[in-house]
């Protein structure tokens, strides 16, 4: 596995993240008949909150991002994108494990949604997420903190 690290996101990161989102999500959105060149980027811009977002760097270069947005009863894992050339190298799993460990320390529930049929679904299941609800496009998943699952 390549060396990776987090850095705090800033407003200046929004376009790089929007472009990565478009690249990463295009195959699944196209398969679902939902890909729109502008909308995929604008939805990221509209929901980008640097204070809840980390940039993932591999060998000190931009490689992805992830957000953990607090709500009243849980954290929402959002905008988790990793450059396609880095998939399958254990980086995504390591990033997710690091974030979930932080949530477990707070005894916090974590929620997310993933596109139906996305390979990311398996990653989330390996880390303890279970399906809560789903519709024709999205699968909503939840993970209780480790202490609550014992």
C-alpha positions, 0 to 999 in steps of 0.5 A, spaced: 500 500 500 502 506 498 503 512 503 497 516 504 495 522 509 489 526 510 490 534 510 484 539 511 480 541 505 479 548 503 475 552 499 480 552 493 479 544 493 472 544 490 474 544 483 479 538 484 474 534 488 468 536 483 472 533 477 474 527 481 467 525 483 465 526 476 470 521 473 469 516 479 461 516 479 461 516 471 460 509 470 455 507 476 451 513 474 451 512 466 449 504 468 443 507 472 441 512 467 443 518 471 449 521 469 449 528 467 456 532 465 454 538 469 450 536 475 455 531 477 460 536 478 454 542 481 452 537 486 459 536 489 460 544 489 453 545 492 454 540 498 462 541 499 463 543 506 471 544 507 470 544 515 468 537 514 472 534 509 479 531 508 483 531 502 487 524 501 494 525 499 498 519 496 505 520 496 504 528 497 499 528 491 492 529 491 488 522 491 481 523 493 477 526 499 472 524 504 467 528 508 464 526 515 458 531 517 456 531 524 448 530 525 444 530 531 444 522 532 450 520 527 455 522 522 454 522 515 460 519 511 460 523 504 464 525 498 468 519 499 472 519 492 479 516 490 482 516 484 481 510 480 488 508 479 489 507 486 483 503 487 484 496 490 491 498 493 488 498 500 488 505 501 480 506 501 480 501 506 485 504 510 482 511 510 475 508 512 478 504 518 481 511 520 475 515 520 471 509 523 476 508 529 474 516 530 467 515 530 467 509 535 471 513 540 465 517 540 460 511 540 457 515 534 453 511 529 455 512 521 450 513 515 452 513 508 449 512 501 452 508 495 449 508 488 446 501 487 450 496 484 457 500 486 463 496 488 464 501 494 458 497 497 462 491 498 467 495 502 462 498 506 460 491 508 467 489 510 467 495 515 460 493 518 455 497 514 448 494 513 443 496 509 438 500 512 433 502 506 434 502 498 431 505 492 432 504 485 438 509 485 441 509 492 442 504 498 442 507 505 447 504 510 448 504 517 454 502 522 453 502 529 459 503 533 464 497 535 462 498 542 454 497 541 455 491 536 458 487 542 
